[in-house]
Structures are given as structure tokens and as C-alpha cells.
Amino acid sequence: MLSAFLSAFRTPDLRKKLLFTVGIIAVYRLGATLPSPGVSYGNVQKCLDSISGDTTGPLNLLNLFSGGALLQLSVFALGIMPYITASIILQLLTVVIPRLEQLRKEGQAGQAKITQYTRYLTLGLGVLQASAFVALARSGQLFQNRCDQFPIIPEGTGIPDWLTLAILVITMTAGTGMVMWLGELITDRGVGNGMSVLIFTSIAARLPGEGWQIKTQQGWGKFALVIALVLVVITAVTFIEQAQRRIPVQYAKRMIGRRMYGGTSTYIPLKVNQAGVIPVIFGSSLLYLPQLALQFFDQNDPGKIQAWIQNNLVAPNSPIYISVYFLLIIFFTYFYVSITFNPTEVADNMKKYGGFVPGIRPGKPTADYLDFILSRITLPGALYLGIISILPNFFFIWLDSQQYQNFPFGGTAVLIMVGVGLETVKQIESQLMQRNYEGFLR
């Protein structure tokens, strides 16, 4: 990996792309630490100090993806999550709405239209999420009702309260649009997928602070053991993320005019982790619903049902919580794979262009064969996602502290960081191969 980056910096055009990407990342981190207008930075820091050591709130995953910008109410507080949510929604609606499915089949022009819809939906979700977070901050629930002073600038400044809140919502929504634009700039003029690189940056920004917190509170012994376990997890994730089942495909020879086409051999790569990190996000979001529901009950006099939910569906060290989380990830893995990979469509496209799997007849037998293979490799992929995702819960039990439930050394964070790192390195290596190709006669 290091040799690839060194070789890239020796190539002028690749060096420009890498430096451009680093510059965009610097702008993104600056916006993530810049307070929004109407927010008292001193009050925000006091609120963060009041909840330090307890990060089990329902907004934990969003704060992780924003690199800590959400709880600071910065300009880029929403981060990239509205865009991710909009992309997932449109991807799911493609299966339901025929118009979107038709656009997806139209190639580049249709994909451009879907991208435009994604941008509009991102801004709409940005307005909704910004309004919700500003309301939670104003009421104190964003900081678990532990703040003596609200982070919003108090009254007496001469500015109407509604105007301050409106400016906050507009600023955060505009920040979401700018983050989306920065990600597209990286994709077009930089290296790697822009949105993935920004998520990688947000998670990596929290690693030093979280690691130092473990060392301070647990000592060097457990800190060294945590680092060793993290390296083992990263190695395992790297190995499985690159694992795939290659289905051989042969194309028959065809005469078109005076030219012979076909006769080539290729393969269909079916990854073990075909669903990526989407099932983990779905499972985490669904498990936050019980905790959000508890906000509507009296916290001073909880009933038996509320107490059971708190002890079994909210507490991350509960065996029921871990089991439900694990089963939800397995379910969503099969669900997401089933709607994103259509064996019948793949088989029909192969048949249209004269392709076939050796030993399997074209058409429905090929679709049944692909469905059989996909169902078999999805099981280890689902188990792998489930095991990696519940690792932070076991860290939580082992370290005996509530502040490590979503620390960025396991679960979703490792999956994203390793996946983005592998994708970026592969793009750099492919561009290096294009520029350093040696012919047979040299």
C-alpha cells in the first residue's frame, strides 16, 4: 500500500489528484469544527463535558459518521448521512417504482437523472434532520438533558429566537449541500469515491481521541490488548471483503457482417459480503426505535414494560440486545442482497449477448444456478457482518464502561474504513498500471 502511494506521488497527474483530495478533506474537517451561527461554542463544550463517558444515546452512530460534528452543532453537523439515506431510499424505490427502474436501465443518462433526484432528496432530508437536531438541542435532549446552559445563544442578544433557529436550520442544510458537492469533487477530480472518502475521514478523525481515552481510563495493558485485537479484526475484515465466488461465463462466437464477435471467457464476481455495510446501518437504526420510544414515557416513574425495554433492548451489554442486533443484520443482509442482485435479469442479459455458464443451460436454469450460489455465499457474509458488528458490545462488557459502545475500533467503523481503504488503493494501483504499462517488445 505504501509503495503504491509513493509511486503515485512520483506521477505528476496522480500527485495533483492526491493533493486535491487532501485539500478537500482539509476543507471538510474545517467545516466540521466551525460552529454554526447562533451557537455558543463555550456552552457546547460544557455540554460535551457533561456527557463525556456516556455515549449510549440514540444519536451515537450519526455522531460517529459526522466525526463528532453533530454534537458540536457545526456547519457540517449533518455530515454525509442525509446523502446516504437518500441514496438508500432511491435504491429501494427502484425496485418498487417502474419509472426509476426504467431510468436505471437507460445507462448513463438515466443514472444522471437518478443522481439529480438523490440531490433533491438529500436537501429535503437535510431540512428535516437539521430542524429535528436544532429542536433537540434547544430542549436539551440532544445532550441527554444534562446541560445547565443550552448551546443555542440565550435570549437578551436582541435577535428573535425564531430567526436564530431558522438561520441554524438553513446553515446546516447548506452545509449538507456543500458536503455533497465536496464529495462529488473528489469523485470527479480526486482519488476514490468522494462520499466514501469523507465518511472515512470522519471516522478516522475520532480514532486518536478514543484510543487515548481507553489508555487514560484502562491503562497501558488493556490499551495494548485492544490495539492487538483491532489489528486482528482489520486483517479478518480485509480478507473477507476481498473474498468472492467467480462464476465462469463463456460467450459464443457470432458473425456480424464480416466480423467475428464473441468467443471470449469472463466471470461474474459474487462477493461474500455482497450487501456491504447497509444491513448494519438498517439494524442499528431499527434498534434505536425502542430507545426513542422511551422518551415519550415518564422517566421518573418507569413501568415494568419500560424497565424491560431499558434493560433488554437498550442496554448494549444485554444478551437479548446482542442477539436481536445479530439476527436483524442477518435478515437485512438477505433482504438487501435479494433486491440489489436479480439473478433472472443477469441470466437474461447473458442470454441476449450469447453468454452462458459452462454446463448450465441459458435462461431459467442459469437464473436458478445463480440464485443457488448467491444464497449459499450470503450466509457466511451475513454471519461475518453480524460478528463484526457485535464486537463493540463485547468490548463494552470487557472494558466495563458505557463509553465504548460505538467506539471506532469495531463494527460499522471498521467495515467502512477497510472497505474505503481497499477501494482507494485499488483505484490508485489501476491508474498506476495504466501509466506504467510495458509492451511485449520492450
C-alpha positions as CSV (number, residue, x, y, z in Angstrom):
1,M,0.0,0.0,0.0
2,L,2.8,2.4,0.9
3,S,4.7,1.7,-2.3
4,A,1.5,2.4,-4.3
5,F,1.2,5.8,-2.7
6,L,4.9,6.6,-3.1
7,S,4.7,5.7,-6.8
8,A,1.5,7.8,-7.1
9,F,3.3,10.9,-5.8
10,R,6.1,10.4,-8.3
11,T,3.5,10.6,-11.1
12,P,2.6,14.3,-11.8
13,D,-1.1,13.9,-12.6
14,L,-1.8,11.4,-9.8
15,R,0.1,13.7,-7.4
16,K,-2.3,16.5,-8.3
17,K,-5.3,14.3,-7.7
18,L,-4.0,13.2,-4.3
19,L,-3.2,16.7,-3.2
20,F,-6.6,17.9,-4.4
21,T,-8.2,15.1,-2.4
22,V,-6.2,16.1,0.7
23,G,-7.2,19.8,0.2
24,I,-10.9,18.9,0.0
25,I,-10.6,16.7,3.2
26,A,-9.0,19.7,5.0
27,V,-12.0,21.9,4.0
28,Y,-14.4,19.2,5.2
29,R,-12.7,19.0,8.6
30,L,-12.6,22.7,8.9
31,G,-16.4,22.9,8.3
32,A,-16.9,20.0,10.8
33,T,-15.3,22.1,13.6
34,L,-16.7,25.5,12.7
35,P,-19.7,26.4,14.9
36,S,-22.9,27.4,13.2
37,P,-24.2,31.0,13.6
38,G,-26.2,31.3,16.7
39,V,-24.4,28.5,18.6
40,S,-22.4,29.3,21.7
41,Y,-19.1,27.4,21.4
42,G,-18.4,27.6,25.1
43,N,-21.8,26.2,26.0
44,V,-21.4,23.4,23.5
45,Q,-18.1,22.4,25.2
46,K,-19.7,22.4,28.6
47,C,-22.5,20.2,27.3
48,L,-20.0,17.8,25.8
49,D,-18.1,17.6,29.1
50,S,-21.3,16.9,31.0
51,I,-22.0,13.8,28.8
52,S,-18.3,12.6,28.5
53,G,-18.0,9.0,29.4
54,D,-21.6,8.2,28.4
55,T,-22.1,7.8,24.7
56,T,-25.0,5.4,24.6
57,G,-27.5,7.9,23.2
58,P,-29.5,7.2,20.0
59,L,-27.6,9.7,18.0
60,N,-24.3,7.9,18.6
61,L,-24.0,6.4,15.1
62,L,-24.8,9.7,13.4
63,N,-22.2,11.5,15.6
64,L,-19.6,8.8,14.6
65,F,-20.3,9.3,10.9
66,S,-20.1,13.1,11.2
67,G,-16.7,12.9,13.0
68,G,-18.1,14.4,16.2
69,A,-19.5,17.4,14.3
70,L,-23.2,16.6,15.2
71,L,-22.9,17.2,18.9
72,Q,-20.9,20.4,18.3
73,L,-23.7,21.8,16.1
74,S,-21.1,22.8,13.5
75,V,-21.7,23.9,9.9
76,F,-21.2,20.3,8.7
77,A,-23.1,18.8,11.6
78,L,-25.3,16.6,9.4
79,G,-22.3,15.3,7.6
80,I,-22.9,12.8,4.7
81,M,-25.7,10.9,6.4
82,P,-28.6,12.7,4.5
83,Y,-27.0,11.8,1.2
84,I,-26.5,8.2,2.3
85,T,-30.1,8.0,3.5
86,A,-31.4,9.5,0.2
87,S,-29.2,7.1,-1.8
88,I,-30.6,4.1,0.1
89,I,-34.2,5.3,-0.3
90,L,-33.9,5.7,-4.0
91,Q,-32.1,2.4,-4.4
92,L,-35.0,0.7,-2.6
93,L,-37.6,2.6,-4.5
94,T,-36.0,1.5,-7.8
95,V,-37.5,-2.0,-7.1
96,V,-41.0,-0.5,-6.4
97,I,-41.4,2.4,-8.9
98,P,-41.2,1.3,-12.6
99,R,-40.1,4.8,-13.7
100,L,-36.9,4.6,-11.6
101,E,-36.3,1.1,-12.7
102,Q,-36.5,2.3,-16.3
103,L,-34.1,5.1,-15.6
104,R,-31.6,2.7,-14.1
105,K,-31.7,0.6,-17.3
106,E,-31.1,3.6,-19.6
107,G,-27.4,3.8,-18.7
108,Q,-25.5,7.0,-18.1
109,A,-28.4,9.3,-18.9
110,G,-30.8,7.5,-16.6
111,Q,-28.2,7.4,-13.8
112,A,-27.6,11.1,-14.1
113,K,-31.4,11.7,-13.6
114,I,-31.4,9.4,-10.5
115,T,-28.4,11.3,-9.2
116,Q,-30.3,14.5,-9.6
117,Y,-33.3,13.1,-7.7
118,T,-30.8,12.0,-5.0
119,R,-29.5,15.5,-4.6
120,Y,-33.0,17.0,-4.2
121,L,-34.0,14.3,-1.7
122,T,-30.7,14.9,0.2
123,L,-31.6,18.6,0.7
124,G,-35.1,17.7,1.8
125,L,-33.8,15.3,4.3
126,G,-31.3,17.9,5.4
127,V,-34.0,20.3,6.3
128,L,-35.9,17.7,8.3
129,Q,-32.8,16.5,10.2
130,A,-31.5,19.9,10.8
131,S,-34.9,21.0,12.2
132,A,-35.0,17.9,14.5
133,F,-31.5,18.3,15.8
134,V,-31.9,22.0,16.5
135,A,-35.1,21.3,18.4
136,L,-33.4,18.6,20.4
137,A,-30.5,20.9,21.2
138,R,-32.9,23.7,22.2
139,S,-34.8,21.3,24.5
140,G,-31.6,19.8,25.9
141,Q,-32.4,16.2,24.8
142,L,-29.5,16.2,22.3
143,F,-27.2,16.2,25.3
144,Q,-29.4,13.9,27.4
145,N,-30.8,16.7,29.5
146,R,-27.5,17.2,31.3
147,C,-26.7,20.8,30.2
148,D,-27.1,23.7,32.6
149,Q,-26.8,26.1,29.7
150,F,-28.3,25.4,26.3
151,P,-25.8,25.6,23.4
152,I,-28.1,28.0,21.5
153,I,-27.2,31.6,22.2
154,P,-29.6,32.7,25.0
155,E,-32.1,35.4,24.9
156,G,-31.2,39.0,25.5
157,T,-29.0,39.4,22.5
158,G,-31.7,41.3,20.6
159,I,-32.1,38.6,18.0
160,P,-35.5,36.9,17.8
161,D,-35.4,33.3,18.8
162,W,-37.2,32.1,15.7
163,L,-34.7,33.9,13.5
164,T,-31.8,32.2,15.3
165,L,-33.3,28.8,14.8
166,A,-34.1,29.4,11.2
167,I,-30.6,30.5,10.5
168,L,-29.3,27.4,12.2
169,V,-31.5,25.1,10.0
170,I,-30.5,27.0,6.8
171,T,-26.8,26.8,7.7
172,M,-26.9,23.1,8.4
173,T,-28.9,22.3,5.3
174,A,-26.5,24.4,3.2
175,G,-23.6,22.5,4.9
176,T,-25.2,19.3,3.8
177,G,-25.3,20.5,0.2
178,M,-21.7,21.6,0.4
179,V,-20.6,18.3,1.8
180,M,-22.4,16.6,-1.1
181,W,-20.6,18.9,-3.6
182,L,-17.2,18.3,-1.9
183,G,-17.8,14.5,-2.3
184,E,-18.6,14.8,-6.0
185,L,-15.5,17.0,-6.5
186,I,-13.3,14.2,-5.0
187,T,-15.1,11.6,-7.3
188,D,-14.6,13.7,-10.4
189,R,-11.1,15.3,-9.9
190,G,-9.6,13.4,-7.0
191,V,-8.9,9.8,-6.0
192,G,-11.6,7.3,-4.8
193,N,-15.3,7.6,-4.2
194,G,-15.8,11.1,-2.7
195,M,-18.7,10.2,-0.3
196,S,-16.8,7.2,1.0
197,V,-13.6,9.2,1.5
198,L,-15.5,11.8,3.6
199,I,-17.0,9.1,5.8
200,F,-13.6,7.5,6.2
201,T,-12.2,10.9,7.2
202,S,-15.0,11.4,9.8
203,I,-14.4,8.1,11.4
204,A,-10.6,8.4,11.3
205,A,-10.8,11.8,13.0
206,R,-12.1,10.2,16.2
207,L,-9.5,7.4,16.4
208,P,-6.8,9.3,18.3
209,G,-9.2,10.7,20.9
210,E,-11.0,7.4,21.5
211,G,-7.7,5.5,21.7
212,W,-6.2,7.9,24.2
213,Q,-9.4,7.8,26.3
214,I,-9.0,4.0,26.6
215,K,-5.4,4.3,27.6
216,T,-6.2,7.0,30.2
217,Q,-9.0,5.1,31.9
218,Q,-7.9,1.5,31.4
219,G,-4.1,1.7,31.4
220,W,-1.4,0.6,29.0
221,G,-2.2,-3.1,29.4
222,K,-5.7,-3.1,28.1
223,F,-4.8,-0.4,25.6
224,A,-2.2,-2.7,24.0
225,L,-4.6,-5.6,24.0
226,V,-7.3,-3.5,22.3
227,I,-4.8,-2.5,19.6
228,A,-3.8,-6.1,19.0
229,L,-7.4,-7.2,18.7
230,V,-8.1,-4.3,16.4
231,L,-5.3,-5.4,14.1
232,V,-6.7,-9.0,14.1
233,V,-10.2,-7.6,13.2
234,I,-8.8,-5.4,10.4
235,T,-6.9,-8.4,8.9
236,A,-10.0,-10.6,9.0
237,V,-12.2,-7.9,7.5
238,T,-9.7,-7.2,4.7
239,F,-9.6,-10.9,3.9
240,I,-13.3,-11.4,3.8
241,E,-14.0,-8.1,2.0
242,Q,-11.9,-9.3,-1.0
243,A,-13.4,-12.8,-1.0
244,Q,-15.6,-13.6,-3.9
245,R,-17.0,-16.5,-5.9
246,R,-16.3,-16.2,-9.6
247,I,-18.9,-17.8,-11.9
248,P,-17.3,-18.6,-15.2
249,V,-19.1,-17.2,-18.3
250,Q,-18.4,-18.2,-21.9
251,Y,-19.6,-16.1,-24.9
252,A,-20.4,-17.9,-28.1
253,K,-18.9,-16.8,-31.4
254,R,-21.2,-14.7,-33.6
255,M,-20.8,-13.4,-37.2
256,I,-22.0,-9.8,-37.6
257,G,-21.3,-8.7,-41.1
258,R,-17.8,-9.8,-42.0
259,R,-16.5,-9.7,-38.4
260,M,-16.4,-12.4,-35.8
261,Y,-17.5,-11.4,-32.3
262,G,-17.6,-13.4,-29.0
263,G,-15.7,-16.5,-28.2
264,T,-14.3,-14.9,-25.0
265,S,-14.3,-16.1,-21.4
266,T,-15.0,-14.0,-18.4
267,Y,-16.6,-14.4,-15.0
268,I,-19.3,-12.9,-12.7
269,P,-17.7,-11.9,-9.3
270,L,-20.1,-12.6,-6.4
271,K,-18.7,-11.1,-3.3
272,V,-19.1,-12.9,0.1
273,N,-20.2,-9.5,1.5
274,Q,-22.5,-8.6,-1.3
275,A,-24.5,-6.2,0.9
276,G,-21.7,-4.1,2.2
277,V,-22.4,-2.1,5.3
278,I,-26.1,-1.4,4.6
279,P,-27.5,-4.2,6.8
280,V,-25.5,-2.9,9.8
281,I,-27.0,0.6,9.3
282,F,-30.5,-0.8,9.0
283,G,-30.1,-3.0,12.0
284,S,-28.7,-0.1,14.1
285,S,-31.4,2.3,13.1
286,L,-34.2,-0.2,13.9
287,L,-32.7,-0.9,17.4
288,Y,-32.7,2.8,18.1
289,L,-36.5,2.9,17.9
290,P,-37.1,1.4,21.4
291,Q,-34.8,3.9,23.0
292,L,-36.5,6.8,21.1
293,A,-39.9,5.4,22.3
294,L,-38.8,5.6,25.9
295,Q,-38.5,9.4,25.6
296,F,-42.3,9.6,25.5
297,F,-42.7,7.9,28.9
298,D,-42.2,9.3,32.4
299,Q,-38.5,8.9,33.2
300,N,-39.0,9.4,36.9
301,D,-41.6,6.6,37.3
302,P,-40.9,3.9,34.7
303,G,-43.3,0.9,34.5
304,K,-42.4,-2.7,34.0
305,I,-42.6,-2.6,30.2
306,Q,-40.3,0.5,30.1
307,A,-37.9,-1.1,32.6
308,W,-37.8,-4.3,30.5
309,I,-37.1,-2.3,27.3
310,Q,-34.4,-0.3,29.0
311,N,-32.7,-3.4,30.4
312,N,-33.0,-5.7,27.3
313,L,-33.5,-3.6,24.2
314,V,-31.5,-0.5,25.1
315,A,-28.6,-1.7,27.2
316,P,-25.8,-2.7,24.8
317,N,-24.4,-5.4,27.2
318,S,-27.8,-7.3,27.3
319,P,-27.8,-10.8,25.7
320,I,-31.2,-10.0,24.2
321,Y,-29.9,-6.8,22.7
322,I,-26.9,-8.5,21.2
323,S,-29.0,-11.4,19.9
324,V,-31.7,-9.2,18.3
325,Y,-29.0,-7.0,16.7
326,F,-27.3,-10.1,15.3
327,L,-30.5,-11.5,13.9
328,L,-31.5,-8.2,12.4
329,I,-28.2,-7.9,10.5
330,I,-28.6,-11.4,9.1
331,F,-32.2,-10.6,8.0
332,F,-31.3,-7.3,6.3
333,T,-28.3,-8.9,4.6
334,Y,-30.6,-11.4,2.8
335,F,-33.2,-8.7,2.2
336,Y,-30.7,-6.2,0.7
337,V,-29.0,-8.8,-1.5
338,S,-32.3,-10.0,-2.8
339,I,-33.3,-6.6,-4.0
340,T,-29.9,-5.5,-5.4
341,F,-28.9,-8.6,-7.3
342,N,-31.5,-10.1,-9.7
343,P,-30.4,-13.5,-11.0
344,T,-33.2,-13.5,-13.6
345,E,-32.1,-10.2,-15.0
346,V,-28.4,-11.3,-15.1
347,A,-29.4,-14.5,-16.8
348,D,-31.5,-12.7,-19.4
349,N,-28.7,-10.3,-20.2
350,M,-26.2,-13.1,-20.6
351,K,-28.6,-14.9,-23.0
352,K,-29.2,-11.8,-25.0
353,Y,-25.5,-11.4,-25.8
354,G,-24.8,-15.1,-26.3
355,G,-23.3,-15.8,-22.9
356,F,-23.7,-19.0,-20.8
357,V,-22.3,-20.7,-17.8
358,P,-20.4,-23.9,-18.8
359,G,-22.6,-26.9,-18.0
360,I,-25.7,-24.8,-17.4
361,R,-28.4,-24.1,-20.0
362,P,-29.2,-20.4,-20.7
363,G,-32.3,-18.8,-19.3
364,K,-34.1,-20.0,-16.2
365,P,-31.6,-22.8,-15.4
366,T,-28.8,-20.1,-15.3
367,A,-31.0,-17.9,-13.1
368,D,-31.7,-20.8,-10.7
369,Y,-28.0,-21.6,-10.6
370,L,-27.0,-18.0,-9.8
371,D,-29.7,-17.9,-7.1
372,F,-28.4,-21.1,-5.6
373,I,-24.8,-19.8,-5.5
374,L,-25.9,-16.4,-4.1
375,S,-27.9,-17.9,-1.3
376,R,-25.0,-20.1,-0.2
377,I,-22.4,-17.4,-0.1
378,T,-24.8,-14.9,1.5
379,L,-24.9,-16.9,4.7
380,P,-21.2,-16.6,5.6
381,G,-21.4,-13.0,4.6
382,A,-24.3,-12.3,6.9
383,L,-22.6,-14.2,9.8
384,Y,-19.4,-12.2,9.2
385,L,-21.3,-8.9,9.3
386,G,-23.2,-9.9,12.4
387,I,-20.0,-11.0,14.3
388,I,-18.1,-7.8,13.3
389,S,-21.0,-5.6,14.3
390,I,-21.4,-7.0,17.8
391,L,-17.7,-6.8,18.6
392,P,-18.1,-3.3,20.2
393,N,-20.7,-4.8,22.5
394,F,-18.2,-7.3,23.8
395,F,-15.6,-4.6,24.2
396,F,-18.3,-2.8,26.2
397,I,-18.7,-5.7,28.5
398,W,-15.0,-6.4,28.8
399,L,-13.9,-2.8,29.5
400,D,-16.9,-2.5,31.9
401,S,-17.7,1.1,30.8
402,Q,-20.6,2.6,28.9
403,Q,-18.5,4.9,26.8
404,Y,-17.2,2.3,24.3
405,Q,-20.4,1.1,22.8
406,N,-19.7,2.7,19.4
407,F,-16.0,3.5,19.7
408,P,-14.5,3.4,16.2
409,F,-12.5,0.2,16.6
410,G,-15.1,-2.3,15.6
411,G,-18.5,-2.8,13.9
412,T,-19.6,-0.3,11.3
413,A,-16.5,1.8,11.6
414,V,-14.0,-0.9,10.7
415,L,-16.2,-2.2,7.8
416,I,-16.3,1.3,6.3
417,M,-12.7,2.2,6.9
418,V,-11.3,-1.1,5.5
419,G,-13.7,-1.1,2.5
420,V,-12.9,2.5,1.6
421,G,-9.2,2.0,2.0
422,L,-9.2,-1.1,-0.2
423,E,-11.3,0.7,-2.9
424,T,-9.0,3.7,-2.9
425,V,-5.8,1.7,-3.1
426,K,-7.2,-0.4,-6.0
427,Q,-8.1,2.8,-7.9
428,I,-4.5,4.2,-7.4
429,E,-3.0,0.9,-8.5
430,S,-5.2,0.7,-11.6
431,Q,-4.2,4.2,-12.6
432,L,-0.5,3.4,-12.0
433,M,-0.8,0.3,-14.2
434,Q,-2.3,2.4,-17.0
435,R,0.6,4.8,-16.8
436,N,3.4,2.3,-16.4
437,Y,2.3,-0.3,-18.9
438,E,5.2,-2.0,-20.7
439,G,4.6,-3.6,-24.1
440,F,5.7,-7.0,-25.2
441,L,8.5,-5.7,-27.4
442,R,10.2,-3.6,-24.8
